[in-house]
Amino acid sequence: MNRQILSRKIIDTCLEMTRLGLNQGTAGNVSVRYGNGMLITPTGTPYEKLNEDNIVYVDKDGHFEVGKLPSSEWLFHLAVYQVRPDCDAVIHNHSLNCAAVSILEKPIPAIHYMVAVSGTDHIPCVPYATFGTHKLADFVREGIKKSKAILLAHHGLIVTENNLDKALWLAHEVEVIAAWYLKLLATGLPIPTLQKTEMAIVLNKFKNYGLRIEE
């Protein structure tokens, strides 16, 4: 896929993310693997004002185009691509329920079999670090090795998948799961979770499950 088409897809994904209520304002960022690096949204630009020429190319060493500034979170996007060769798209947002759970510094346990969309039996929450820093990128690098969806403490959500449509689908699924978890926490009751043996069965079934979208 050429750069213009990918850039347009990034913008359309940003707009759809807002339409779905997964993001607001200029928060969040979206990237795709491209060439020897990635294409990523620029810093501080409202999604509705983006055009294809605004999307920034960043190479694997962190060098970006003269006259363009990538999202402040470009470091952790590169970190994801370094450790997930199976994935070609990254979405980060501050979705309401995921951000709320992240503030609790809690992973989401196996409250429902759909937690397995993450590729593991829970949705991890990595420690807090200032946005845009190498420290945060290091936390993301370690967390994303184990799960395609991770919470960033006091921050939000990151998901990765092999294309943007699947990544957006995953982000939406995790936001729904986070909403369920908050409702359960609000009851004050003990929260039953599925056993690891059952989640292992589901994870195996999920190898052939998911959004049916051609690559």
N, C-alpha and C positions, 0 to 999 in steps of 0.2 A: 504494500500500500504506500502511495507516495505521500510526501510531507503535507501537502495541502489537504488531502483527504483526511489524514490523521489529525491534523490541527483542527479541522472542522468537527471531527468526531469528539475531540477533547472539549470543544466549546459546547457542543450539543449535550454532552454528558454533564457538564457543569450546570447548564440550564435545566436539564431534567432533574438533577439532584436537588436544585432549589424548588422546582415544581412539586417534587415528592415530599418536601418539607424536611429534607436531610441536611440542609445548610442554610445560611443566611448571610447577607451582605457580601463582604469579600473574604470571609472565613473559608478555610479548606483549600484544597489544591488537587489537581489531577495531572497524571503523566502517562505516557506510553513509552515502551522501549523503542528506540529508533537508531539505526546505524550503530555507531560505537558509543552510544550513550542513550539519551532520552529527549523527548519533547515534553515540556511542562508549562503550566499556566504561569503568567508573569505575576510579579508581586503587586498587591494592592489595587487591582483593577476589577471593577464590578463585572460579573460574568456577562451581563447584557450588553456591555460595551466592547467586549472582546471581538477581534477579527483574527483571521488566520495568521496574519503577519505579526500579531502580538505574541504568539506562542514561541517559547524560547527553546533552542537546542542547547543541551548541556552534555559535554562528552564525559566519558567514564572517569576522567581525572578531575572533573569539576570545573572545566573551562567552559564559559558560555559566550554567546555572541556579543560582539561590541555593540553598545547602544541599547542592550536589552538586559533587564534584570529578572531572573527567575523567581518563583515563589521563595519566600524565606525558608521554606522547609525542604528545599531541593536536596539537602544532604541525606535526609532519611529516605527519600525516593531512590536515590542512587544506592543506598545501603540495601534496600529491598531487592533491587535488580542484581546486586552482587551475590546475594545468598539464595535467591529464588530463580534459577534459570528456567524453571517451568512456567514462570509468570511474565506477562508482557504489559501489564497495566496496574496502576496504583491509584487509589482514591483515598483522600483524607478529608474528613469533615468534622464538624462540631455538632452532630445531630443531637437533638434534645435529650433523648433517653440514654444514649451511649455516653454523652458527656456527663450526665448525672451519675451514672454508675462509676465512671472513671474518677469522679470526685470522691467517691467512697473508697477508692483505691482497692476495688474488689474485682476479681475475675468473675465471669458468669459461669456457674457450675452447670452440670448436666440436668437442668430443670425440664428439658424437652429434647426429644431426639433430634430436632432441627439444629441444635447446637453443633451437630456434626458437620454442618456446612462449612465450618471453619477448618475442617481437616483434622480436628482433634476432639477430645471429649470435654473441652471447656473453652471459654474465650478468655485468654490471658489478659492481665492488666500489667503493663510494664511500668517501672518507676518513673516518677516525675523528673524532668530536666527542662531547663529553659528552651523555649521554641527556637528552632534554627541552629542549635548547637551540635557539635560533634558528640557530646555526651548523650543527647537525645537520640541521635542517629545510631549510636552504639547500642542503646537499649532496644531500639526498633529492630536492628540487625539480629539481635539475639532472640527477640520475641517472635519475629516473623518467620524464623527458621522452623518453628514448631506449629504455627497456626497461620492460616491465610487472613485471619481477622484478629486484630489485637486492639485493646484499649490503651490509651496513653493517660496515665494518672493526671487528674486535674486538667484534662485537655480535650480528648475526643477519640475518634476511631480511625484506624487505617485498615484498608483491605487491599488484597492483591489477587489477581486472577489472570487468566491467559488472554483476555480481551476486556475492553471497557464495558461491554454489555454485561458480561458475567460479573465484573467487579461491582457495577452499580446494583445488580441484583443481589449480590452478597451483602453490600452495605445496607440495603433495604431490609433484608432478612435479619441481620444482626440488630438493627434498630428496633424491629418488632420484638425480638427476643429480649432486648434490654428493657423494653416497656413492660413485658410480662414479669421480668425479674423485679422491677421496682414495685409493681403492684403486689407481688408476693411478699417482698420485704416490708411493705406498709401494713400487712396484716399482723406483724409481730409474731406469727406462728412459725414453728420449725418448718423448713422447706425441704420436702422430700426430693431426692435426686435419683436419676437412673444409675444403676450399678455399672461399673467399668466393663463388666462382661457384656452387658446389653449394648453399651455404647460402642464396644469393639465390633459387635455384629452390625450395628447401624453404619459405622465407618466403612466397613467392608462393602455394604450395600451401596453406600454413597459413591463408591468408585465409578459407578455407572449411572449416577444420578445427577440432576442439576439442570441448569438452563440449557435447552437444546438450541444452541446458536452455532452456525457454521463459523469456522475460524477464518 
